[in-house]
Amino acid sequence: MKNAMAPRPKKPDSKIKGIRPLVEFSEEEHWEIETERVRQRIDKGEYLRRAVLYCVRNKVDLQKG
């Protein structure tokens, strides 16, 4: 079973603000994320946001992994 975040409805005053992407994780992936984010004492959304921004800012090539 995969865990998914439901997208938020769009706000009329912003094209991007408030939109949550749909991301699905396997049970194993979910457990890895939960374990690490608890260790760092931050919520899941913030953990994923920081991870994505780290990849973007450091130009991590996800095709190699």
Backbone as XML, in Angstrom:
<?xml version="1.0"?>
<chain id="A" units="angstrom">
  <residue number="1" name="MET">
    <atom name="N" x="0.844" y="-1.187" z="0.000"/>
    <atom name="CA" x="0.000" y="0.000" z="0.000"/>
    <atom name="C" x="0.878" y="1.234" z="0.000"/>
  </residue>
  <residue number="2" name="LYS">
    <atom name="N" x="0.530" y="2.212" z="-0.822"/>
    <atom name="CA" x="1.308" y="3.434" z="-0.916"/>
    <atom name="C" x="0.622" y="4.551" z="-0.159"/>
  </residue>
  <residue number="3" name="ASN">
    <atom name="N" x="1.431" y="5.413" z="0.452"/>
    <atom name="CA" x="0.909" y="6.592" z="1.143"/>
    <atom name="C" x="0.955" y="7.762" z="0.177"/>
  </residue>
  <residue number="4" name="ALA">
    <atom name="N" x="-0.092" y="8.545" z="0.140"/>
    <atom name="CA" x="-0.148" y="9.680" z="-0.775"/>
    <atom name="C" x="-0.682" y="10.897" z="-0.042"/>
  </residue>
  <residue number="5" name="MET">
    <atom name="N" x="-0.157" y="12.053" z="-0.428"/>
    <atom name="CA" x="-0.639" y="13.308" z="0.110"/>
    <atom name="C" x="-1.648" y="13.859" z="-0.892"/>
  </residue>
  <residue number="6" name="ALA">
    <atom name="N" x="-2.816" y="14.221" z="-0.435"/>
    <atom name="CA" x="-3.838" y="14.776" z="-1.319"/>
    <atom name="C" x="-3.489" y="16.220" z="-1.657"/>
  </residue>
  <residue number="7" name="PRO">
    <atom name="N" x="-3.660" y="16.625" z="-2.914"/>
    <atom name="CA" x="-3.353" y="18.007" z="-3.279"/>
    <atom name="C" x="-4.353" y="18.980" z="-2.664"/>
  </residue>
  <residue number="8" name="ARG">
    <atom name="N" x="-3.852" y="20.146" z="-2.290"/>
    <atom name="CA" x="-4.725" y="21.201" z="-1.764"/>
    <atom name="C" x="-5.436" y="21.886" z="-2.922"/>
  </residue>
  <residue number="9" name="PRO">
    <atom name="N" x="-6.604" y="22.426" z="-2.684"/>
    <atom name="CA" x="-7.275" y="23.168" z="-3.755"/>
    <atom name="C" x="-6.517" y="24.457" z="-4.073"/>
  </residue>
  <residue number="10" name="LYS">
    <atom name="N" x="-6.578" y="24.866" z="-5.321"/>
    <atom name="CA" x="-5.893" y="26.086" z="-5.748"/>
    <atom name="C" x="-6.579" y="27.308" z="-5.167"/>
  </residue>
  <residue number="11" name="LYS">
    <atom name="N" x="-5.784" y="28.298" z="-4.807"/>
    <atom name="CA" x="-6.318" y="29.568" z="-4.335"/>
    <atom name="C" x="-6.435" y="30.508" z="-5.530"/>
  </residue>
  <residue number="12" name="PRO">
    <atom name="N" x="-7.499" y="31.275" z="-5.606"/>
    <atom name="CA" x="-7.694" y="32.145" z="-6.770"/>
    <atom name="C" x="-6.651" y="33.255" z="-6.907"/>
  </residue>
  <residue number="13" name="ASP">
    <atom name="N" x="-5.980" y="33.646" z="-5.816"/>
    <atom name="CA" x="-5.025" y="34.753" z="-5.877"/>
    <atom name="C" x="-3.590" y="34.305" z="-6.162"/>
  </residue>
  <residue number="14" name="SER">
    <atom name="N" x="-3.344" y="33.019" z="-6.292"/>
    <atom name="CA" x="-1.986" y="32.539" z="-6.519"/>
    <atom name="C" x="-1.993" y="31.289" z="-7.393"/>
  </residue>
  <residue number="15" name="LYS">
    <atom name="N" x="-1.061" y="31.226" z="-8.320"/>
    <atom name="CA" x="-0.967" y="30.058" z="-9.189"/>
    <atom name="C" x="-0.243" y="28.905" z="-8.504"/>
  </residue>
  <residue number="16" name="ILE">
    <atom name="N" x="0.703" y="29.210" z="-7.624"/>
    <atom name="CA" x="1.528" y="28.175" z="-7.009"/>
    <atom name="C" x="1.266" y="28.022" z="-5.523"/>
  </residue>
  <residue number="17" name="LYS">
    <atom name="N" x="1.063" y="29.095" z="-4.816"/>
    <atom name="CA" x="0.905" y="29.071" z="-3.368"/>
    <atom name="C" x="-0.239" y="28.159" z="-2.928"/>
  </residue>
  <residue number="18" name="GLY">
    <atom name="N" x="0.045" y="27.280" z="-1.994"/>
    <atom name="CA" x="-0.987" y="26.417" z="-1.450"/>
    <atom name="C" x="-1.214" y="25.121" z="-2.203"/>
  </residue>
  <residue number="19" name="ILE">
    <atom name="N" x="-0.459" y="24.863" z="-3.258"/>
    <atom name="CA" x="-0.629" y="23.627" z="-4.016"/>
    <atom name="C" x="0.356" y="22.594" z="-3.476"/>
  </residue>
  <residue number="20" name="ARG">
    <atom name="N" x="-0.152" y="21.439" z="-3.144"/>
    <atom name="CA" x="0.691" y="20.372" z="-2.610"/>
    <atom name="C" x="0.774" y="19.272" z="-3.665"/>
  </residue>
  <residue number="21" name="PRO">
    <atom name="N" x="1.989" y="18.893" z="-4.084"/>
    <atom name="CA" x="2.098" y="17.839" z="-5.097"/>
    <atom name="C" x="1.718" y="16.469" z="-4.531"/>
  </residue>
  <residue number="22" name="LEU">
    <atom name="N" x="1.281" y="15.603" z="-5.381"/>
    <atom name="CA" x="0.944" y="14.243" z="-4.989"/>
    <atom name="C" x="2.221" y="13.406" z="-5.061"/>
  </residue>
  <residue number="23" name="VAL">
    <atom name="N" x="2.640" y="12.880" z="-3.924"/>
    <atom name="CA" x="3.849" y="12.067" z="-3.851"/>
    <atom name="C" x="3.489" y="10.752" z="-3.185"/>
  </residue>
  <residue number="24" name="GLU">
    <atom name="N" x="3.804" y="9.649" z="-3.848"/>
    <atom name="CA" x="3.494" y="8.339" z="-3.294"/>
    <atom name="C" x="4.781" y="7.640" z="-2.864"/>
  </residue>
  <residue number="25" name="PHE">
    <atom name="N" x="4.732" y="7.000" z="-1.716"/>
    <atom name="CA" x="5.881" y="6.263" z="-1.181"/>
    <atom name="C" x="5.468" y="4.841" z="-0.853"/>
  </residue>
  <residue number="26" name="SER">
    <atom name="N" x="6.402" y="3.907" z="-1.031"/>
    <atom name="CA" x="6.145" y="2.540" z="-0.589"/>
    <atom name="C" x="6.242" y="2.531" z="0.936"/>
  </residue>
  <residue number="27" name="GLU">
    <atom name="N" x="5.815" y="1.448" z="1.558"/>
    <atom name="CA" x="5.892" y="1.345" z="3.022"/>
    <atom name="C" x="7.339" y="1.479" z="3.497"/>
  </residue>
  <residue number="28" name="GLU">
    <atom name="N" x="8.265" y="0.867" z="2.778"/>
    <atom name="CA" x="9.680" y="0.931" z="3.150"/>
    <atom name="C" x="10.215" y="2.358" z="3.034"/>
  </residue>
  <residue number="29" name="GLU">
    <atom name="N" x="9.878" y="3.047" z="1.944"/>
    <atom name="CA" x="10.306" y="4.429" z="1.757"/>
    <atom name="C" x="9.716" y="5.327" z="2.848"/>
  </residue>
  <residue number="30" name="HIS">
    <atom name="N" x="8.440" y="5.104" z="3.148"/>
    <atom name="CA" x="7.777" y="5.892" z="4.178"/>
    <atom name="C" x="8.494" y="5.703" z="5.522"/>
  </residue>
  <residue number="31" name="TRP">
    <atom name="N" x="8.835" y="4.468" z="5.846"/>
    <atom name="CA" x="9.519" y="4.178" z="7.103"/>
    <atom name="C" x="10.890" y="4.861" z="7.158"/>
  </residue>
  <residue number="32" name="GLU">
    <atom name="N" x="11.642" y="4.837" z="6.061"/>
    <atom name="CA" x="12.950" y="5.499" z="6.015"/>
    <atom name="C" x="12.810" y="7.000" z="6.257"/>
  </residue>
  <residue number="33" name="ILE">
    <atom name="N" x="11.829" y="7.615" z="5.601"/>
    <atom name="CA" x="11.602" y="9.050" z="5.753"/>
    <atom name="C" x="11.194" y="9.371" z="7.183"/>
  </residue>
  <residue number="34" name="GLU">
    <atom name="N" x="10.266" y="8.605" z="7.730"/>
    <atom name="CA" x="9.798" y="8.837" z="9.100"/>
    <atom name="C" x="10.934" y="8.704" z="10.110"/>
  </residue>
  <residue number="35" name="THR">
    <atom name="N" x="11.754" y="7.686" z="9.957"/>
    <atom name="CA" x="12.872" y="7.467" z="10.873"/>
    <atom name="C" x="13.833" y="8.649" z="10.871"/>
  </residue>
  <residue number="36" name="GLU">
    <atom name="N" x="14.185" y="9.108" z="9.685"/>
    <atom name="CA" x="15.144" y="10.213" z="9.581"/>
    <atom name="C" x="14.542" y="11.541" z="10.034"/>
  </residue>
  <residue number="37" name="ARG">
    <atom name="N" x="13.303" y="11.813" z="9.677"/>
    <atom name="CA" x="12.716" y="13.096" z="10.070"/>
    <atom name="C" x="12.472" y="13.157" z="11.577"/>
  </residue>
  <residue number="38" name="VAL">
    <atom name="N" x="12.177" y="12.028" z="12.221"/>
    <atom name="CA" x="12.034" y="12.006" z="13.678"/>
    <atom name="C" x="13.391" y="12.252" z="14.330"/>
  </residue>
  <residue number="39" name="ARG">
    <atom name="N" x="14.435" y="11.648" z="13.757"/>
    <atom name="CA" x="15.785" y="11.846" z="14.296"/>
    <atom name="C" x="16.169" y="13.330" z="14.250"/>
  </residue>
  <residue number="40" name="GLN">
    <atom name="N" x="15.767" y="14.012" z="13.180"/>
    <atom name="CA" x="16.086" y="15.433" z="13.020"/>
    <atom name="C" x="15.062" y="16.350" z="13.684"/>
  </residue>
  <residue number="41" name="ARG">
    <atom name="N" x="13.984" y="15.768" z="14.203"/>
    <atom name="CA" x="12.943" y="16.496" z="14.931"/>
    <atom name="C" x="12.278" y="17.604" z="14.114"/>
  </residue>
  <residue number="42" name="ILE">
    <atom name="N" x="11.903" y="17.264" z="12.882"/>
    <atom name="CA" x="11.143" y="18.198" z="12.050"/>
    <atom name="C" x="9.954" y="17.444" z="11.448"/>
  </residue>
  <residue number="43" name="ASP">
    <atom name="N" x="8.920" y="18.192" z="11.041"/>
    <atom name="CA" x="7.744" y="17.514" z="10.479"/>
    <atom name="C" x="8.037" y="17.034" z="9.059"/>
  </residue>
  <residue number="44" name="LYS">
    <atom name="N" x="7.197" y="16.124" z="8.586"/>
    <atom name="CA" x="7.425" y="15.450" z="7.312"/>
    <atom name="C" x="7.442" y="16.426" z="6.134"/>
  </residue>
  <residue number="45" name="GLY">
    <atom name="N" x="6.503" y="17.357" z="6.103"/>
    <atom name="CA" x="6.449" y="18.321" z="5.012"/>
    <atom name="C" x="7.710" y="19.165" z="4.932"/>
  </residue>
  <residue number="46" name="GLU">
    <atom name="N" x="8.189" y="19.623" z="6.071"/>
    <atom name="CA" x="9.409" y="20.432" z="6.110"/>
    <atom name="C" x="10.615" y="19.601" z="5.701"/>
  </residue>
  <residue number="47" name="TYR">
    <atom name="N" x="10.656" y="18.347" z="6.135"/>
    <atom name="CA" x="11.767" y="17.459" z="5.774"/>
    <atom name="C" x="11.825" y="17.272" z="4.252"/>
  </residue>
  <residue number="48" name="LEU">
    <atom name="N" x="10.679" y="17.002" z="3.640"/>
    <atom name="CA" x="10.636" y="16.801" z="2.192"/>
    <atom name="C" x="10.958" y="18.091" z="1.441"/>
  </residue>
  <residue number="49" name="ARG">
    <atom name="N" x="10.467" y="19.230" z="1.954"/>
    <atom name="CA" x="10.769" y="20.517" z="1.317"/>
    <atom name="C" x="12.265" y="20.778" z="1.312"/>
  </residue>
  <residue number="50" name="ARG">
    <atom name="N" x="12.909" y="20.557" z="2.459"/>
    <atom name="CA" x="14.363" y="20.760" z="2.555"/>
    <atom name="C" x="15.130" y="19.808" z="1.649"/>
  </residue>
  <residue number="51" name="ALA">
    <atom name="N" x="14.662" y="18.559" z="1.549"/>
    <atom name="CA" x="15.327" y="17.571" z="0.698"/>
    <atom name="C" x="15.266" y="17.994" z="-0.771"/>
  </residue>
  <residue number="52" name="VAL">
    <atom name="N" x="14.088" y="18.442" z="-1.210"/>
    <atom name="CA" x="13.927" y="18.869" z="-2.597"/>
    <atom name="C" x="14.783" y="20.099" z="-2.874"/>
  </residue>
  <residue number="53" name="LEU">
    <atom name="N" x="14.748" y="21.079" z="-1.987"/>
    <atom name="CA" x="15.549" y="22.289" z="-2.188"/>
    <atom name="C" x="17.044" y="21.988" z="-2.175"/>
  </residue>
  <residue number="54" name="TYR">
    <atom name="N" x="17.475" y="21.046" z="-1.348"/>
    <atom name="CA" x="18.885" y="20.640" z="-1.325"/>
    <atom name="C" x="19.290" y="20.088" z="-2.696"/>
  </residue>
  <residue number="55" name="CYS">
    <atom name="N" x="18.446" y="19.228" z="-3.261"/>
    <atom name="CA" x="18.737" y="18.651" z="-4.576"/>
    <atom name="C" x="18.801" y="19.733" z="-5.647"/>
  </residue>
  <residue number="56" name="VAL">
    <atom name="N" x="17.876" y="20.668" z="-5.616"/>
    <atom name="CA" x="17.840" y="21.738" z="-6.614"/>
    <atom name="C" x="19.048" y="22.654" z="-6.474"/>
  </residue>
  <residue number="57" name="ARG">
    <atom name="N" x="19.322" y="23.098" z="-5.265"/>
    <atom name="CA" x="20.410" y="24.063" z="-5.041"/>
    <atom name="C" x="21.794" y="23.475" z="-5.262"/>
  </residue>
  <residue number="58" name="ASN">
    <atom name="N" x="21.956" y="22.175" z="-5.023"/>
    <atom name="CA" x="23.250" y="21.528" z="-5.208"/>
    <atom name="C" x="23.331" y="20.751" z="-6.507"/>
  </residue>
  <residue number="59" name="LYS">
    <atom name="N" x="22.339" y="20.951" z="-7.368"/>
    <atom name="CA" x="22.296" y="20.343" z="-8.687"/>
    <atom name="C" x="22.562" y="18.839" z="-8.635"/>
  </residue>
  <residue number="60" name="VAL">
    <atom name="N" x="21.845" y="18.157" z="-7.748"/>
    <atom name="CA" x="21.967" y="16.710" z="-7.613"/>
    <atom name="C" x="21.309" y="16.065" z="-8.820"/>
  </residue>
  <residue number="61" name="ASP">
    <atom name="N" x="22.058" y="15.222" z="-9.515"/>
    <atom name="CA" x="21.553" y="14.531" z="-10.704"/>
    <atom name="C" x="20.864" y="13.251" z="-10.254"/>
  </residue>
  <residue number="62" name="LEU">
    <atom name="N" x="19.545" y="13.241" z="-10.269"/>
    <atom name="CA" x="18.775" y="12.087" z="-9.809"/>
    <atom name="C" x="18.752" y="10.958" z="-10.822"/>
  </residue>
  <residue number="63" name="GLN">
    <atom name="N" x="19.210" y="11.196" z="-12.027"/>
    <atom name="CA" x="19.261" y="10.145" z="-13.051"/>
    <atom name="C" x="20.387" y="9.150" z="-12.774"/>
  </residue>
  <residue number="64" name="LYS">
    <atom name="N" x="21.410" y="9.570" z="-12.023"/>
    <atom name="CA" x="22.545" y="8.707" z="-11.718"/>
    <atom name="C" x="22.243" y="7.723" z="-10.606"/>
  </residue>
  <residue number="65" name="GLY">
    <atom name="N" x="21.289" y="8.055" z="-9.710"/>
    <atom name="CA" x="21.035" y="7.273" z="-8.516"/>
    <atom name="C" x="20.158" y="6.132" z="-8.734"/>
  </residue>
</chain>
